[in-house]
Amino acid sequence: MDNRKLSVLSGILIFIATVALSWYIVSGDEEEDEASQENDGAVVLMMEYAPQTIQSTIRFTGRVVPFDQYDIYAEITGIYEGSDKPFKTGTSFNKGEVLLRMNDDEEQQDLEAARYEFAALISQILPDISIDYSAHYDKWQAYLDELDATDSLQPLPEVDDRQFRMFLNRENVYSRFSSIRRQEVRLQKYTIRAPYDGVVTDHAINPGALVQNGQQLGQFTGVENLEIEASIPASKARYISVGDEVTVQTEGYNSDQYSAVISRKNAVIDPGTQSLKVYMEISGSEFEPGNYLEGEIMGQSFDEAFKVHKDILVRDNELFVVENDRSKLQTVELLASAGDSMIVTGLEPGTKIIDEFRNAAFEDAKVTEREDQ
């Protein structure tokens, strides 16, 4: 029994001795590391300030919009009959095809009656023309012979004779002619044709409906000519000009880059966002109205400048530099923002900049440069 107690006691003493020895070894290593760090300083990543000419960029996110968009309104009153194709959202039409056709039977009849009356008027004055203005008789007789009440009126014969012109005015020839031409223009408004190749992007009417003057009937959008609409900060807008080339890309489709050209630039600043609209021409079958694109526009060029990451800036306009192996806060002049970076100036060429702010977070800390991995 005594031997057993002795064995247990020996084990406890050995365990205590082992723990004490381990603590001594670890403490010695920590003191050695602390002494080493105190002698060598914090190991940080540095970069050399090498000023050069830097071209700033203006990043933007824009939306693809159609250049050609036509809101369709009725200019007459009538019954909607139909079109060359169903006038429904998503239907494509070629230029010149009938988008909408209203019933124009009554207008056609009124117009034909007016043309017959005009032919009768010319017939009545031809005898007087043959007697008093015989030099013009053949032209007006030929005009009457070619007049067709079912077709548009042809321009009247030219008249250089002042007396003959006054005679025609007294007989209301010109006023009746202008009235009929106005009716012809009105008749054309019963049929609405596609102004370009495109697609119906909204419709608000079905066949058989009564169309009222001024009623919106739908929207027709061109699909060939597209442009990008983007908002640019007003402070940077002065560096952008019509004709500047732009690089854009879209996320979700692919990572390919495309070229665009600034075609228009608004002159009025939005007071709410302090930005203005810029429009860029772009071509590519990959895009559809509504797509969002990201891009860059070349901005102002800065001489004797340098680009640093925003994370190393302290209080917005200071950063740590190295003087005599110690960190020191230095004020710099901010020139422009460039995404995650900032374009700065104001340091002496060759100055070492600490590129790791958190490893040198206090003034006069001893630092040592390490290699970037």
C-alpha positions as CSV (number, residue, x, y, z in Angstrom):
1,M,0.0,0.0,0.0
2,D,2.9,2.4,0.8
3,N,4.5,1.6,-2.6
4,R,1.2,2.5,-4.3
5,K,0.9,5.9,-2.6
6,L,4.5,6.6,-3.4
7,S,3.9,5.9,-7.1
8,V,0.9,8.3,-7.2
9,L,2.8,11.0,-5.4
10,S,5.7,10.6,-7.9
11,G,3.4,11.0,-10.9
12,I,1.9,14.2,-9.5
13,L,5.4,15.7,-8.9
14,I,6.5,14.8,-12.4
15,F,3.3,16.4,-13.9
16,I,3.9,19.6,-11.9
17,A,7.5,19.7,-13.1
18,T,6.5,19.2,-16.7
19,V,4.0,22.1,-16.6
20,A,6.5,24.4,-15.0
21,L,9.1,23.6,-17.6
22,S,6.7,24.2,-20.5
23,W,5.7,27.6,-19.1
24,Y,9.3,28.6,-18.8
25,I,10.1,27.6,-22.4
26,V,7.0,29.4,-23.8
27,S,7.7,32.5,-21.8
28,G,11.2,32.6,-23.1
29,D,10.0,32.3,-26.7
30,E,7.5,35.1,-26.3
31,E,10.1,37.4,-24.7
32,E,12.4,36.6,-27.5
33,D,9.7,37.3,-30.2
34,E,8.8,40.6,-28.5
35,A,12.5,41.6,-28.3
36,S,12.9,40.6,-32.0
37,Q,9.8,42.7,-33.0
38,E,11.0,45.6,-30.9
39,N,14.4,45.5,-32.6
40,D,13.2,44.8,-36.2
41,G,9.8,46.7,-36.2
42,A,6.5,45.8,-37.8
43,V,6.9,44.0,-41.1
44,V,4.6,45.9,-43.6
45,L,4.1,46.1,-47.3
46,M,5.4,49.3,-48.8
47,M,5.3,51.0,-52.2
48,E,7.4,53.8,-53.7
49,Y,5.7,57.0,-54.7
50,A,6.5,57.5,-58.4
51,P,4.4,60.4,-59.8
52,Q,3.3,60.2,-63.4
53,T,0.5,61.3,-65.7
54,I,-2.7,59.4,-64.8
55,Q,-5.9,59.4,-66.8
56,S,-8.9,59.3,-64.5
57,T,-12.0,57.3,-65.4
58,I,-15.7,57.9,-64.7
59,R,-17.5,54.7,-64.0
60,F,-21.2,54.4,-64.7
61,T,-24.1,52.0,-64.9
62,G,-26.5,52.7,-67.7
63,R,-29.7,51.3,-69.2
64,V,-30.2,50.3,-72.8
65,V,-33.1,52.2,-74.3
66,P,-34.5,52.4,-77.9
67,F,-33.5,55.5,-79.9
68,D,-36.8,55.3,-81.8
69,Q,-40.0,55.2,-79.8
70,Y,-43.3,56.3,-81.1
71,D,-46.4,56.9,-79.0
72,I,-49.5,56.4,-81.1
73,Y,-52.4,58.8,-80.7
74,A,-55.6,59.1,-82.7
75,E,-56.1,62.4,-84.6
76,I,-59.6,61.5,-85.7
77,T,-62.7,59.8,-84.5
78,G,-63.8,56.4,-86.0
79,I,-64.2,52.7,-85.5
80,Y,-61.0,50.7,-85.4
81,E,-61.1,48.0,-88.1
82,G,-57.8,46.2,-87.8
83,S,-54.3,46.3,-89.4
84,D,-52.0,44.2,-91.6
85,K,-51.1,42.1,-88.5
86,P,-52.7,41.8,-85.0
87,F,-52.0,45.1,-83.2
88,K,-50.8,43.4,-80.0
89,T,-47.9,43.9,-77.7
90,G,-44.9,42.0,-79.2
91,T,-46.0,42.0,-82.8
92,S,-43.3,43.1,-85.3
93,F,-44.1,45.4,-88.2
94,N,-41.9,46.5,-91.1
95,K,-41.6,50.1,-92.2
96,G,-44.7,51.1,-94.1
97,E,-47.0,48.3,-92.9
98,V,-50.4,49.3,-91.5
99,L,-50.4,49.5,-87.8
100,L,-54.0,50.7,-87.3
101,R,-56.9,51.3,-89.7
102,M,-60.0,53.2,-88.8
103,N,-63.2,53.0,-90.9
104,D,-63.1,56.0,-93.3
105,D,-66.1,55.2,-95.6
106,E,-67.9,58.4,-94.7
107,E,-64.8,60.5,-95.1
108,Q,-64.1,59.0,-98.5
109,Q,-67.6,59.8,-99.8
110,D,-67.4,63.4,-98.5
111,L,-64.0,63.8,-100.2
112,E,-65.2,62.4,-103.6
113,A,-68.2,64.7,-103.5
114,A,-65.9,67.7,-102.9
115,R,-63.8,66.7,-105.9
116,Y,-66.8,66.4,-108.1
117,E,-67.9,69.9,-107.0
118,F,-64.5,71.2,-107.7
119,A,-64.6,69.7,-111.2
120,A,-68.0,71.4,-111.7
121,L,-66.5,74.7,-110.7
122,I,-63.7,74.5,-113.2
123,S,-66.2,73.5,-115.9
124,Q,-68.3,76.6,-115.1
125,I,-65.3,79.0,-115.5
126,L,-63.8,77.5,-118.6
127,P,-66.0,79.5,-121.0
128,D,-64.9,82.7,-119.4
129,I,-61.3,81.6,-119.5
130,S,-61.6,80.8,-123.2
131,I,-62.9,84.4,-123.9
132,D,-61.0,86.6,-121.5
133,Y,-57.8,84.5,-120.8
134,S,-57.5,82.4,-123.8
135,A,-53.7,81.8,-123.3
136,H,-54.5,79.7,-120.2
137,Y,-57.5,77.8,-121.6
138,D,-55.6,74.7,-122.9
139,K,-53.8,74.1,-119.6
140,W,-57.0,74.3,-117.5
141,Q,-59.0,72.2,-120.0
142,A,-56.3,69.5,-119.8
143,Y,-56.4,69.7,-115.9
144,L,-60.1,69.2,-115.9
145,D,-59.8,66.2,-118.3
146,E,-57.3,64.5,-116.0
147,L,-59.2,65.2,-112.7
148,D,-60.3,62.0,-111.1
149,A,-62.8,62.3,-108.2
150,T,-61.5,59.0,-106.7
151,D,-57.9,60.1,-106.6
152,S,-55.9,62.9,-105.0
153,L,-56.0,66.3,-106.7
154,Q,-53.0,67.2,-108.7
155,P,-51.3,70.7,-108.3
156,L,-53.1,73.5,-110.1
157,P,-51.5,74.9,-113.3
158,E,-49.1,77.7,-112.5
159,V,-50.4,81.2,-113.1
160,D,-48.1,84.2,-113.8
161,D,-50.8,86.5,-115.0
162,R,-51.9,88.7,-112.1
163,Q,-55.3,89.5,-113.6
164,F,-56.0,85.8,-114.2
165,R,-55.0,84.9,-110.7
166,M,-57.4,87.5,-109.3
167,F,-60.2,86.0,-111.5
168,L,-59.5,82.5,-110.1
169,N,-59.6,84.0,-106.5
170,R,-62.9,85.6,-107.1
171,E,-64.3,82.3,-108.3
172,N,-63.0,80.6,-105.1
173,V,-60.8,78.2,-107.1
174,Y,-57.8,78.3,-104.8
175,S,-59.9,78.2,-101.5
176,R,-61.9,75.1,-102.8
177,F,-58.6,73.4,-103.9
178,S,-57.0,74.0,-100.4
179,S,-60.1,72.7,-98.7
180,I,-60.0,69.5,-100.6
181,R,-56.3,69.0,-100.0
182,R,-57.0,69.5,-96.3
183,Q,-59.6,66.7,-96.5
184,E,-57.1,64.5,-98.2
185,V,-54.6,65.0,-95.4
186,R,-57.3,64.2,-92.8
187,L,-58.3,61.0,-94.7
188,Q,-54.7,59.7,-94.4
189,K,-55.0,59.9,-90.6
190,Y,-57.5,57.1,-90.6
191,T,-54.6,54.8,-91.5
192,I,-51.5,54.7,-89.3
193,R,-48.4,53.0,-90.7
194,A,-45.2,51.9,-89.1
195,P,-42.6,54.7,-89.4
196,Y,-39.7,52.2,-89.2
197,D,-39.1,48.5,-88.5
198,G,-40.1,47.8,-84.9
199,V,-42.3,46.1,-82.4
200,V,-45.6,47.0,-80.7
201,T,-44.5,47.5,-77.0
202,D,-47.9,48.5,-75.7
203,H,-51.5,48.4,-77.1
204,A,-54.6,49.9,-75.7
205,I,-57.3,49.1,-78.3
206,N,-59.0,46.1,-79.9
207,P,-60.8,45.8,-83.2
208,G,-64.4,47.3,-83.2
209,A,-63.6,49.9,-80.5
210,L,-64.6,53.5,-81.0
211,V,-61.5,55.6,-81.3
212,Q,-61.7,59.2,-80.0
213,N,-59.7,62.1,-81.2
214,G,-56.6,62.4,-78.9
215,Q,-56.9,58.9,-77.5
216,Q,-53.6,56.9,-77.0
217,L,-53.7,53.7,-79.0
218,G,-50.4,52.2,-78.1
219,Q,-46.6,52.4,-78.4
220,F,-44.3,51.4,-81.2
221,T,-40.6,50.9,-80.6
222,G,-37.7,50.5,-83.0
223,V,-35.3,47.6,-82.3
224,E,-32.4,48.4,-84.6
225,N,-31.1,51.7,-83.1
226,L,-30.3,51.4,-79.4
227,E,-28.5,53.7,-77.0
228,I,-27.3,53.7,-73.4
229,E,-28.8,56.2,-70.9
230,A,-26.6,56.9,-67.9
231,S,-26.3,59.5,-65.2
232,I,-23.0,61.2,-64.7
233,P,-22.0,63.3,-61.6
234,A,-22.3,67.0,-62.5
235,S,-18.8,67.6,-61.2
236,K,-17.3,65.3,-63.8
237,A,-19.6,66.2,-66.7
238,R,-17.3,68.9,-68.0
239,Y,-14.7,66.3,-68.9
240,I,-17.2,64.5,-71.2
241,S,-17.8,65.5,-74.8
242,V,-20.0,64.3,-77.6
243,G,-17.9,61.9,-79.8
244,D,-15.9,60.4,-76.9
245,E,-15.5,56.7,-77.0
246,V,-16.7,54.6,-74.1
247,T,-16.0,51.0,-73.1
248,V,-19.0,49.0,-71.7
249,Q,-19.7,45.5,-70.6
250,T,-22.7,43.6,-69.3
251,E,-22.9,41.1,-66.4
252,G,-25.0,38.0,-66.9
253,Y,-24.5,37.6,-70.7
254,N,-20.7,37.4,-71.0
255,S,-17.6,39.3,-70.0
256,D,-16.9,40.7,-73.5
257,Q,-16.4,44.5,-73.8
258,Y,-18.1,46.7,-76.4
259,S,-17.4,50.1,-77.7
260,A,-19.9,53.0,-77.6
261,V,-19.8,56.6,-78.6
262,I,-21.3,59.5,-76.7
263,S,-24.0,61.0,-79.0
264,R,-25.9,63.4,-76.7
265,K,-25.3,65.1,-73.4
266,N,-28.0,66.9,-71.5
267,A,-27.3,70.5,-70.6
268,V,-29.5,70.6,-67.5
269,I,-28.4,69.1,-64.1
270,D,-31.0,67.1,-62.1
271,P,-31.3,69.2,-58.9
272,G,-32.2,66.1,-56.9
273,T,-29.3,63.9,-57.8
274,Q,-26.8,66.6,-59.0
275,S,-26.2,64.6,-62.1
276,L,-27.0,64.9,-65.8
277,K,-28.0,62.4,-68.5
278,V,-25.6,61.2,-71.1
279,Y,-26.6,59.1,-74.1
280,M,-24.3,56.7,-76.0
281,E,-24.8,55.0,-79.3
282,I,-24.2,51.2,-79.2
283,S,-24.7,48.4,-81.7
284,G,-25.0,44.7,-81.0
285,S,-27.7,42.1,-81.4
286,E,-26.9,40.8,-77.9
287,F,-28.6,43.8,-76.3
288,E,-32.3,44.5,-75.8
289,P,-34.0,47.5,-74.4
290,G,-33.9,47.3,-70.6
291,N,-30.5,45.7,-70.3
292,Y,-28.1,47.3,-67.8
293,L,-24.5,47.9,-68.7
294,E,-21.4,49.0,-66.8
295,G,-18.8,51.1,-68.4
296,E,-16.0,53.6,-68.1
297,I,-15.6,57.1,-69.6
298,M,-12.1,58.7,-69.8
299,G,-12.1,61.7,-67.5
300,Q,-9.6,64.3,-66.6
301,S,-5.8,63.8,-67.0
302,F,-3.6,64.6,-64.0
303,D,0.1,65.3,-64.1
304,E,2.6,64.4,-61.3
305,A,0.0,62.1,-59.7
306,F,-0.1,58.7,-58.1
307,K,-2.9,56.1,-57.4
308,V,-3.4,54.6,-54.0
309,H,-6.0,52.3,-52.5
310,K,-8.6,54.2,-50.4
311,D,-8.1,51.8,-47.5
312,I,-4.7,53.2,-46.6
313,L,-6.0,56.8,-46.3
314,V,-6.4,58.2,-42.8
315,R,-8.9,61.0,-42.1
316,D,-9.5,61.1,-45.9
317,N,-6.4,63.0,-46.9
318,E,-3.5,61.5,-44.9
319,L,-1.4,58.3,-45.2
320,F,1.6,56.7,-43.5
321,V,5.0,57.1,-45.1
322,V,8.3,55.8,-43.9
323,E,11.1,58.2,-42.6
324,N,14.2,56.7,-41.0
325,D,12.5,53.3,-40.7
326,R,9.5,54.8,-38.8
327,S,6.0,55.5,-39.8
328,K,4.8,59.0,-40.2
329,L,1.5,60.5,-41.2
330,Q,1.7,62.7,-44.3
331,T,-1.0,64.9,-45.8
332,V,-1.7,64.5,-49.5
333,E,-3.8,66.4,-52.0
334,L,-6.7,64.4,-53.3
335,L,-7.3,64.9,-57.1
336,A,-10.0,62.4,-58.1
337,S,-11.7,59.1,-57.1
338,A,-11.0,56.1,-59.3
339,G,-13.2,53.2,-58.1
340,D,-11.5,51.7,-55.1
341,S,-8.5,53.9,-55.5
342,M,-7.8,57.6,-55.1
343,I,-5.5,59.7,-57.3
344,V,-3.3,61.8,-55.1
345,T,-0.3,64.2,-55.2
346,G,1.9,66.1,-52.8
347,L,4.8,63.7,-51.9
348,E,8.4,63.7,-52.8
349,P,9.3,61.2,-55.6
350,G,10.8,58.0,-54.1
351,T,8.9,58.4,-50.8
352,K,8.0,55.0,-49.3
353,I,4.2,54.6,-48.6
354,I,2.9,52.0,-46.2
355,D,0.4,50.0,-48.1
356,E,-1.0,48.3,-45.0
357,F,-2.7,50.9,-42.8
358,R,-3.7,48.5,-39.9
359,N,-0.1,47.3,-39.5
360,A,1.2,50.8,-38.8
361,A,-1.8,52.3,-37.0
362,F,0.2,54.8,-34.9
363,E,2.7,57.5,-35.5
364,D,6.5,56.8,-35.1
365,A,6.1,53.0,-35.1
366,K,9.2,51.2,-36.3
367,V,8.6,49.4,-39.5
368,T,10.3,46.9,-41.8
369,E,9.5,46.3,-45.5
370,R,8.3,42.9,-46.5
371,E,7.9,41.4,-50.0
372,D,4.5,41.3,-51.5
373,Q,3.2,37.7,-51.8
